[in-house]
Amino acid sequence: MWIADKYIDYVKEQTIKHPEQSWGKIMLGFKANKLRTRLLPKKEMAEGYQRLEAMMMSFVADSLGRTERYVWGNIFSPCEIVHCFGLSTLSIECLACFLSGYHLEDYFIDCAQNEGIAPTLCSYHKTFVGAIDSGAVPVPRYAVTTSLSCDGNLNTFRYLEKKKGVPFTFLDVPYRDDEASVEYLAGQLKEFAAALEARFGRRFDEEKLKEILEIENETRKELVRFFELQSEYYYPGELISQLYLMMGMHLLIGTREFLNLIRFMVQDIQTRPRFEGKKILWIHLLPFYQESLRQYFNTNETYQIIASDIVLDSVEELDPEKPFHSLAKKIIRNLYNGSYRNRAQIVSGLADRLHPDAVIQFCHWGCKQSSGSSILLKERIQEKGIPMLILDGDGIDKRNSHDGQIKTRLEAFLEMLDSGESEETGEKKERKTIC
């Protein structure tokens, strides 16, 4: 792997010196990693997670190869509509993660802040804005974003439109869940489809969208089944495997390729040994670079992340015969929309179904909705007798995360978990099964 490390250092150095000339070098690394994951997968991981990593690497490398193949979005953008035009949706959050693979996030964040971007803006957004402002990343022909979850979405995409001339659709997601709200958002989704028609000169096929929604329903059912099985069987993956699952469920949902992968994982996991360790339900973002977290959750037979709420942030059954209304309901009923109590209720239901031994929430610096809901969620989870740990840090900017503090708090929590002690009193207690 020293060759890869040398190339990463080379690309970082060249990007800082000549950002406008670096894209070819960045793409070469993405393409090489695509081949590496297919030809030399990580043998310590289960085959399903190996295939998942290869799929995500191929998806990003193939899409970025031609700017006319994709639109920018955020992770809550309706990729199903984009699929109907033979295009891909590349979320700026996921692309920021891939760019951080070259250890460039600090340079891009500083570039953004030097251009006047507020230091309090989410570091995923600042990484991407800095990459665009510096000239390192070319721009596509269109973009789409939503008001869902992140209050920085609209301003980020407005800024990119102003600075780089990338037109975008903004989907204003209602806070309330009622028929008027569904009609309002469904109308916006139809307008988005019309905007893509005009921009790319391709006709929208509603029958194709119906087929995509049928596949999406099946994929979601299979994924829930996989999470249930991961509560029973040891299926070695890495912290970043949950990030890849999140990418698949938000950027490739509705494709047969992703459905077939999840079906394979459901079958493959049942050939694995029973899991006898502690089962962890993860909440919110995954700081895939954090060394202490990787030490405890990468292919570890003692602690296994069995699911993440951001992977399964919607459990809505879609009606293919009413595709735009169904997508509107899915977006409105996302667990990151509406009251914090709604999120706590959905996560609580997920805990009832998967029976985790513990819940860990990562509060990403700059993400106000995550920090604001953490205590309410912890109270709800503790009512079920399930201990919960809240970690503070940054999902992408290493300068805002202190590994020593995270390690100390995590190890103390896991020690308490292993001993069966009560989180509040430190006394040992019996765990009750939640049915």
C-alpha positions in Angstrom: 0.0 0.0 0.0 3.0 2.3 0.2 2.5 3.1 -3.6 -1.0 4.3 -2.9 0.2 6.5 0.0 3.0 8.0 -2.1 0.5 8.8 -4.8 -1.9 10.4 -2.3 0.9 12.6 -1.0 1.9 13.5 -4.6 -1.7 14.5 -5.5 -2.1 16.6 -2.4 1.1 18.4 -3.1 0.3 19.1 -6.7 -3.3 20.1 -5.9 -2.1 22.7 -3.4 0.4 24.1 -5.9 -1.7 23.9 -9.0 -5.4 23.1 -8.1 -6.7 23.9 -11.6 -4.4 21.3 -13.1 -5.1 18.5 -10.6 -8.4 17.0 -11.7 -6.7 14.4 -14.0 -4.5 13.2 -11.2 -7.4 13.0 -8.8 -9.4 11.0 -11.3 -6.5 8.6 -12.0 -6.5 7.8 -8.3 -10.3 7.1 -8.3 -9.9 4.8 -11.3 -7.0 3.0 -9.8 -9.0 2.5 -6.6 -11.9 1.1 -8.7 -9.6 -1.5 -10.1 -8.0 -2.2 -6.7 -11.3 -2.9 -5.0 -12.3 -5.3 -7.8 -9.0 -7.1 -8.1 -7.6 -6.9 -4.6 -10.5 -6.7 -2.2 -9.9 -6.5 1.6 -9.9 -10.2 2.5 -10.7 -9.5 6.1 -14.1 -8.2 5.2 -17.1 -10.3 4.3 -17.6 -10.7 0.6 -20.8 -8.6 0.6 -18.9 -5.6 2.0 -16.1 -6.2 -0.5 -18.6 -6.0 -3.3 -20.3 -2.9 -1.8 -17.0 -1.1 -1.6 -16.1 -2.0 -5.3 -19.6 -0.9 -6.4 -19.3 2.5 -4.7 -15.8 3.1 -6.1 -16.9 2.2 -9.6 -20.0 4.4 -9.3 -18.0 7.5 -8.3 -15.1 6.9 -10.8 -17.4 6.1 -13.7 -19.8 9.1 -13.0 -17.1 11.6 -12.5 -15.4 10.6 -15.8 -17.9 12.7 -17.8 -19.6 15.8 -16.4 -22.7 15.3 -18.6 -23.4 12.0 -16.8 -24.3 13.4 -13.5 -26.0 16.1 -11.4 -24.9 17.4 -8.1 -27.2 16.9 -5.2 -27.4 16.5 -1.4 -28.0 13.0 0.0 -31.7 13.6 0.3 -32.2 14.6 -3.3 -34.6 12.4 -5.3 -32.1 10.3 -7.3 -35.0 8.2 -8.6 -36.1 11.0 -10.9 -32.5 11.5 -12.0 -32.2 7.8 -12.9 -35.1 8.2 -15.4 -32.8 10.3 -17.6 -29.9 7.9 -17.5 -28.0 10.2 -15.1 -26.4 9.8 -11.7 -26.7 11.9 -8.6 -23.5 12.7 -6.9 -24.0 14.1 -3.4 -21.7 16.9 -2.4 -21.3 15.2 1.1 -20.1 11.9 -0.4 -17.8 13.6 -2.9 -16.3 15.6 0.0 -15.5 12.2 1.7 -13.9 10.9 -1.5 -11.8 14.1 -1.8 -10.7 13.7 1.8 -9.1 10.4 0.7 -6.3 12.6 -0.6 -6.1 14.4 2.8 -7.2 17.6 1.0 -10.1 18.5 3.3 -8.1 21.0 5.4 -6.8 22.7 2.3 -10.2 23.0 0.7 -11.9 24.1 3.9 -9.3 26.8 4.3 -9.9 27.9 0.6 -13.6 28.2 1.3 -13.1 30.2 4.5 -10.6 32.5 2.8 -13.3 33.2 0.2 -15.6 34.4 3.0 -17.5 31.1 3.8 -18.5 31.1 7.5 -16.4 28.8 9.7 -19.6 27.5 11.3 -20.8 26.0 8.0 -20.8 22.2 7.8 -17.3 20.9 6.9 -18.7 18.6 4.2 -20.0 21.7 2.5 -16.9 23.7 3.1 -14.7 20.9 1.6 -16.8 20.8 -1.5 -17.1 24.6 -1.9 -13.3 24.9 -1.5 -12.7 22.2 -4.1 -14.9 24.2 -6.6 -13.5 27.6 -5.7 -9.9 26.4 -6.1 -10.6 25.1 -9.5 -9.7 21.6 -8.6 -13.1 20.0 -9.5 -15.0 20.6 -12.8 -18.7 21.5 -12.7 -21.7 19.6 -14.1 -24.6 21.0 -16.1 -27.2 20.9 -13.3 -27.8 20.4 -9.6 -30.6 19.7 -7.1 -30.9 20.1 -3.4 -33.5 20.0 -0.6 -34.2 21.9 2.5 -34.3 18.6 4.4 -32.1 18.3 7.5 -29.3 20.7 6.7 -29.9 24.5 6.7 -26.7 25.0 4.7 -28.0 23.3 1.6 -29.7 26.3 -0.1 -26.9 28.7 0.6 -24.2 26.3 -0.6 -26.0 25.6 -3.9 -26.8 29.3 -4.4 -23.1 30.0 -3.9 -22.1 27.4 -6.5 -24.6 28.8 -9.0 -23.3 32.3 -8.5 -19.6 31.4 -8.6 -19.7 28.6 -11.3 -23.0 29.1 -13.1 -24.4 25.7 -12.2 -28.3 26.1 -12.2 -30.2 24.1 -9.6 -33.6 23.0 -8.4 -34.4 23.7 -4.8 -37.0 21.4 -3.3 -38.7 23.1 -0.3 -39.6 20.2 1.9 -42.7 21.0 4.2 -42.2 20.5 7.9 -45.8 19.1 8.3 -47.0 15.8 7.1 -50.5 16.3 5.6 -52.1 16.1 2.2 -51.5 19.7 1.3 -47.8 19.3 2.1 -47.6 16.2 -0.1 -49.3 18.0 -3.0 -47.0 20.9 -2.6 -43.8 18.8 -2.8 -45.2 16.5 -5.5 -45.7 19.6 -7.7 -42.1 20.6 -7.1 -40.9 17.1 -8.1 -42.8 17.3 -11.3 -41.2 20.7 -12.1 -37.8 19.1 -11.3 -38.4 16.4 -13.9 -39.4 19.0 -16.4 -36.3 21.0 -15.7 -34.1 18.0 -16.4 -36.0 17.4 -19.6 -35.3 20.9 -20.8 -31.6 20.9 -19.6 -30.6 17.5 -21.0 -32.9 17.3 -24.0 -34.3 13.9 -22.9 -37.9 12.9 -22.4 -39.1 11.9 -18.9 -40.5 8.4 -18.8 -43.0 8.0 -15.9 -43.3 4.3 -16.5 -39.5 4.1 -15.8 -40.0 5.9 -12.6 -42.7 3.4 -11.5 -40.4 0.5 -12.2 -37.7 2.3 -10.1 -40.0 2.6 -7.2 -41.0 -1.0 -7.3 -37.3 -2.0 -7.1 -36.8 0.5 -4.3 -39.5 -1.1 -2.2 -37.9 -4.5 -2.6 -34.5 -3.1 -1.8 -35.7 -1.5 1.4 -37.3 -4.8 2.5 -34.1 -6.7 1.8 -32.0 -4.2 3.7 -34.2 -4.5 6.8 -33.8 -8.2 6.5 -30.0 -7.9 6.3 -29.9 -5.6 9.4 -32.0 -8.2 11.3 -29.6 -10.9 10.3 -26.6 -8.8 11.2 -28.0 -8.8 14.8 -27.5 -12.6 14.7 -24.4 -13.3 12.5 -20.9 -12.0 12.5 -20.4 -10.2 9.2 -17.1 -8.4 9.3 -17.0 -4.9 7.7 -15.5 -1.6 8.4 -16.8 1.7 9.8 -16.8 3.0 6.2 -19.0 0.1 5.1 -21.9 1.9 6.7 -21.0 5.0 4.7 -21.1 2.9 1.5 -24.5 1.5 2.5 -25.7 5.1 3.0 -24.4 6.0 -0.4 -26.2 3.1 -2.0 -29.5 3.8 -0.3 -29.4 7.5 -1.3 -27.7 7.5 -4.7 -28.3 4.0 -6.2 -31.7 3.2 -4.7 -34.0 1.9 -7.3 -31.3 0.2 -9.4 -31.3 -3.5 -10.0 -27.5 -3.6 -9.4 -27.9 -2.4 -5.8 -30.9 -4.6 -5.1 -29.0 -7.6 -6.3 -26.1 -6.7 -4.0 -28.3 -6.5 -1.0 -30.0 -9.8 -1.9 -26.5 -11.4 -2.1 -25.6 -10.0 1.3 -28.8 -11.4 2.8 -27.9 -14.9 1.5 -24.1 -14.6 2.3 -24.6 -13.4 5.9 -26.5 -16.6 6.7 -23.4 -18.7 6.0 -21.4 -16.8 8.6 -20.8 -17.8 12.3 -23.2 -16.5 15.0 -22.2 -13.2 16.5 -21.6 -13.4 20.3 -20.3 -9.8 20.9 -22.0 -6.5 21.5 -24.4 -5.1 18.9 -24.2 -1.4 18.2 -26.9 0.8 16.6 -25.2 3.9 15.1 -26.9 7.2 14.9 -26.1 10.0 12.3 -22.8 10.4 10.5 -19.8 8.1 10.4 -16.3 9.6 11.0 -14.7 6.9 8.9 -11.1 8.3 9.4 -11.3 8.3 13.3 -8.5 5.9 14.4 -10.0 4.8 17.7 -13.4 4.1 16.2 -11.8 2.1 13.4 -9.9 0.1 15.9 -13.0 -1.0 17.7 -15.4 -1.3 14.8 -13.4 -2.5 11.8 -13.7 -6.3 11.5 -14.0 -6.8 15.2 -15.6 -9.9 16.6 -16.4 -8.2 19.9 -18.3 -5.1 18.7 -20.4 -5.0 15.5 -22.3 -2.1 14.1 -25.6 -3.8 13.0 -27.3 -0.7 11.5 -27.2 3.0 11.1 -30.2 5.3 11.1 -28.8 7.4 8.2 -28.8 4.3 6.0 -32.4 3.5 6.7 -33.7 7.1 7.2 -37.0 6.3 5.4 -39.2 3.3 5.9 -41.9 4.5 3.6 -43.7 2.0 1.3 -43.9 3.7 -2.1 -47.0 3.4 -4.4 -45.6 3.1 -7.9 -48.9 4.1 -9.4 -48.6 7.6 -7.8 -44.8 8.1 -8.2 -44.5 11.8 -7.4 -46.8 11.7 -4.4 -45.0 8.6 -3.1 -41.6 10.3 -3.4 -43.1 13.4 -1.7 -44.3 11.3 1.2 -40.9 9.5 1.4 -39.1 12.8 1.7 -41.5 14.5 4.1 -41.5 11.4 6.4 -37.8 11.1 6.5 -36.7 10.7 10.1 -34.5 13.9 9.7 -37.6 16.0 8.8 -40.1 17.3 11.3 -40.0 17.3 15.1 -37.1 15.7 17.0 -39.7 13.6 18.7 -40.5 12.0 15.3 -36.9 11.0 14.9 -36.7 9.6 18.4 -39.8 7.6 17.8 -38.4 6.1 14.5 -35.1 5.3 16.0 -36.8 3.8 19.0 -38.8 1.5 16.7 -35.6 0.5 14.9 -34.1 -0.4 18.3 -37.2 -2.5 19.1 -36.7 -4.5 15.9 -32.9 -5.0 16.0 -32.3 -5.4 19.8 -29.0 -3.6 20.0 -26.9 -3.8 23.2 -26.0 -0.1 22.9 -26.6 3.0 20.8 -23.9 5.5 19.8 -24.7 8.9 18.3 -22.0 10.9 16.6 -22.7 14.7 16.7 -21.0 16.2 13.8 -19.6 19.7 14.5 -21.7 22.3 12.7 -24.8 20.0 12.4 -27.3 21.7 14.7 -30.1 19.3 14.2 -28.0 16.4 15.3 -26.7 18.0 18.5 -30.1 19.4 19.3 -31.9 16.1 19.2 -29.2 14.0 21.0 -30.4 14.4 24.6 -34.1 13.8 23.7 -33.1 10.7 21.8 -30.9 9.5 24.7 -33.8 9.8 27.1 -36.0 7.7 24.8 -33.4 5.0 24.3 -32.6 4.8 28.0 -36.3 4.2 28.8 -35.8 0.9 27.0 -32.8 0.0 29.2 -30.4 0.5 26.4 -27.2 2.5 27.2 -26.4 5.3 24.8 -23.1 7.2 24.1 -23.0 10.7 22.6 -19.7 11.5 20.8 -18.8 15.0 19.6 -16.5 15.5 16.7 -16.3 16.2 13.0 -17.2 13.8 10.2 -14.5 15.0 7.9 -12.3 17.8 9.3 -9.7 16.1 11.6 -8.8 19.4 13.2 -12.2 19.5 14.9 -12.0 16.0 16.3 -9.8 15.0 19.2 -9.0 11.3 19.0 -7.7 11.1 22.6 -11.0 12.4 24.0 -13.1 10.1 21.7 -10.9 7.1 22.7 -11.2 7.8 26.4 -15.0 8.2 26.3 -15.5 5.2 24.0 -13.4 2.8 26.0 -15.1 3.8 29.2 -18.5 3.2 27.6 -17.5 -0.1 26.1 -16.0 -1.2 29.5 -19.3 -0.4 31.2 -21.2 -2.2 28.4 -19.0 -5.3 28.8 -19.4 -5.4 32.6 -23.2 -5.0 32.3 -23.2 -1.9 34.6 -25.9 0.7 34.6 -25.0 3.9 32.8 -26.5 6.0 35.5 -25.3 4.3 38.7 -22.4 2.1 37.7 -24.2 -0.8 39.3 -24.7 -4.1 37.5 -28.2 -4.8 36.2 -30.1 -7.3 34.2 -30.8 -6.4 30.5 -34.4 -7.1 29.4 -35.2 -8.2 25.9 -37.3 -5.7 24.0 -39.9 -7.5 21.9 
